[in-house]
């Protein structure tokens, strides 16, 4: 009988949870009343507007 290759749950290394993204991005913070307003503000000048 060979030993079990997987260690018990208590001996397994725990995964490190890292939150790299903010809860609210700068775009979501405000300054625009709607997503459409934000997108209109992103149109380059040479495309008119």
ROKOLBA-154729 format. One record per residue: x, y, z of N, C-alpha, C in turn; residue number from 1; residue in one letter. Coordinates in steps of 0.001 Angstrom, whole numbers. Example, Ala and Ser with C-alpha at 12.3 -4.5 7.8 and 13.67 -1.06 7.14 Angstrom:
<sites>
+---------+---------+---------+---------+---------+---------+---------+---------+---------+-----+--------+
!     n.X !     n.Y !     n.Z !    ca.X !    ca.Y !    ca.Z !     c.X !     c.Y !     c.Z ! num ! residu !
+---------+---------+---------+---------+---------+---------+---------+---------+---------+-----+--------+
!   13190 !   -5690 !    7800 !   12300 !   -4500 !    7800 !   13200 !   -3300 !    7800 !   1 !      A !
!   12850 !   -2250 !    7080 !   13670 !   -1060 !    7140 !   12900 !      30 !    7870 !   2 !      S !
+---------+---------+---------+---------+---------+---------+---------+---------+---------+-----+--------+
</sites>
This chain:
<sites>
+---------+---------+---------+---------+---------+---------+---------+---------+---------+-----+--------+
!     n.X !     n.Y !     n.Z !    ca.X !    ca.Y !    ca.Z !     c.X !     c.Y !     c.Z ! num ! residu !
+---------+---------+---------+---------+---------+---------+---------+---------+---------+-----+--------+
!     847 !   -1188 !       0 !       0 !       0 !       0 !     892 !    1251 !       0 !   1 !      X !
!     699 !    2111 !    -973 !    1531 !    3310 !   -1073 !     884 !    4460 !    -306 !   2 !      X !
!    1704 !    5375 !     187 !    1149 !    6524 !     927 !     359 !    7448 !      -4 !   3 !      X !
!    -629 !    8123 !     553 !   -1466 !    9050 !    -219 !    -630 !   10266 !    -610 !   4 !      X !
!    -472 !   10588 !   -1920 !     379 !   11709 !   -2349 !    -199 !   13086 !   -2019 !   5 !      X !
!   -1497 !   13183 !   -1793 !   -2071 !   14497 !   -1476 !   -2125 !   14689 !      35 !   6 !      X !
!   -1579 !   15794 !     510 !   -1615 !   16048 !    1950 !   -3036 !   16377 !    2405 !   7 !      X !
!   -3326 !   16183 !    3663 !   -4653 !   16548 !    4181 !   -4911 !   18044 !    4001 !   8 !      X !
!   -6167 !   18432 !    3992 !   -6546 !   19828 !    3753 !   -5871 !   20776 !    4725 !   9 !      X !
!   -5653 !   20340 !    5946 !   -5047 !   21219 !    6949 !   -3581 !   21503 !    6639 !  10 !      X !
!   -2941 !   20668 !    5817 !   -1528 !   20854 !    5499 !   -1311 !   21529 !    4145 !  11 !      X !
!   -2361 !   21694 !    3352 !   -2220 !   22322 !    2039 !   -1932 !   23807 !    2213 !  12 !      X !
!   -1050 !   24360 !    1375 !    -793 !   25812 !    1473 !   -2037 !   26598 !    1079 !  13 !      X !
!   -2277 !   27671 !    1775 !   -3434 !   28512 !    1481 !   -3075 !   29478 !     363 !  14 !      X !
!   -4031 !   29736 !    -511 !   -3817 !   30682 !   -1604 !   -3906 !   32099 !   -1070 !  15 !      X !
!   -3009 !   32925 !   -1507 !   -2996 !   34327 !   -1116 !   -3953 !   35082 !   -2029 !  16 !      X !
!   -4915 !   35758 !   -1446 !   -5872 !   36540 !   -2221 !   -5388 !   37983 !   -2236 !  17 !      X !
!   -5122 !   38484 !   -3445 !   -4624 !   39848 !   -3598 !   -5628 !   40615 !   -4448 !  18 !      X !
!   -6099 !   41735 !   -3928 !   -7043 !   42574 !   -4657 !   -6254 !   43667 !   -5371 !  19 !      X !
!   -6036 !   43486 !   -6670 !   -5239 !   44440 !   -7432 !   -6073 !   45570 !   -8018 !  20 !      X !
!   -7373 !   45347 !   -8147 !   -8219 !   46353 !   -8758 !   -8997 !   47121 !   -7691 !  21 !      X !
!   -9131 !   48423 !   -7859 !   -9915 !   49198 !   -6895 !  -11396 !   48855 !   -7008 !  22 !      X !
!  -12141 !   49107 !   -5945 !  -13584 !   48861 !   -5972 !  -14273 !   49782 !   -6969 !  23 !      X !
!  -13789 !   51019 !   -7071 !  -14361 !   52004 !   -7990 !  -13216 !   52603 !   -8795 !  24 !      X !
!  -13356 !   52576 !  -10113 !  -12322 !   53168 !  -10952 !  -12556 !   54671 !  -11087 !  25 !      X !
!  -11570 !   55376 !  -11599 !  -11707 !   56825 !  -11779 !  -12850 !   57163 !  -12719 !  26 !      X !
!  -13070 !   56314 !  -13723 !  -14168 !   56558 !  -14658 !  -15520 !   56424 !  -13965 !  27 !      X !
!  -15608 !   55545 !  -12982 !  -16868 !   55306 !  -12295 !  -17131 !   56308 !  -11168 !  28 !      X !
!  -16101 !   57059 !  -10771 !  -16247 !   57986 !   -9646 !  -17245 !   59104 !   -9935 !  29 !      X !
!  -17332 !   59495 !  -11151 !  -18278 !   60567 !  -11465 !  -17721 !   61553 !  -12455 !  30 !      X !
!  -18370 !   62694 !  -12500 !  -17976 !   63715 !  -13453 !  -18818 !   63659 !  -14710 !  31 !      X !
!  -19474 !   62543 !  -14926 !  -20347 !   62368 !  -16080 !  -21684 !   61851 !  -15565 !  32 !      X !
!  -22758 !   62331 !  -16153 !  -24074 !   61898 !  -15702 !  -24426 !   60508 !  -16212 !  33 !      X !
!  -23841 !   60113 !  -17337 !  -24144 !   58788 !  -17877 !  -22922 !   58260 !  -18615 !  34 !      X !
!  -22962 !   57003 !  -18944 !  -21893 !   56382 !  -19724 !  -21803 !   57030 !  -21105 !  35 !      X !
!  -22948 !   57416 !  -21660 !  -22956 !   58078 !  -22970 !  -22200 !   59399 !  -22909 !  36 !      X !
!  -22405 !   60170 !  -21840 !  -21691 !   61439 !  -21686 !  -20185 !   61198 !  -21622 !  37 !      X !
!  -19799 !   60156 !  -20906 !  -18378 !   59819 !  -20816 !  -17825 !   59497 !  -22203 !  38 !      X !
!  -18542 !   58657 !  -22954 !  -18069 !   58267 !  -24282 !  -18001 !   59455 !  -25232 !  39 !      X !
!  -18970 !   60366 !  -25162 !  -18926 !   61572 !  -26002 !  -17710 !   62426 !  -25649 !  40 !      X !
!  -17341 !   62437 !  -24394 !  -16170 !   63201 !  -23959 !  -14861 !   62592 !  -24423 !  41 !      X !
!  -14886 !   61325 !  -24811 !  -13688 !   60620 !  -25254 !  -13450 !   60716 !  -26757 !  42 !      X !
!  -14351 !   61366 !  -27514 !  -14190 !   61475 !  -28961 !  -13058 !   62445 !  -29261 !  43 !      X !
!  -12069 !   62012 !  -30067 !  -10964 !   62902 !  -30417 !  -11450 !   64112 !  -31200 !  44 !      X !
!  -10778 !   65260 !  -31065 !  -11225 !   66495 !  -31733 !  -11346 !   66357 !  -33254 !  45 !      X !
!  -10504 !   65573 !  -33876 !  -10554 !   65473 !  -35338 !  -11768 !   64688 !  -35842 !  46 !      X !
!  -12547 !   64107 !  -34932 !  -13764 !   63393 !  -35321 !  -15011 !   64273 !  -35169 !  47 !      X !
!  -14807 !   65505 !  -34801 !  -15948 !   66418 !  -34634 !  -16698 !   66129 !  -33356 !  48 !      X !
!  -17701 !   66845 !  -33152 !  -18412 !   66517 !  -31933 !  -19298 !   67565 !  -31477 !  49 !      X !
+---------+---------+---------+---------+---------+---------+---------+---------+---------+-----+--------+
</sites>
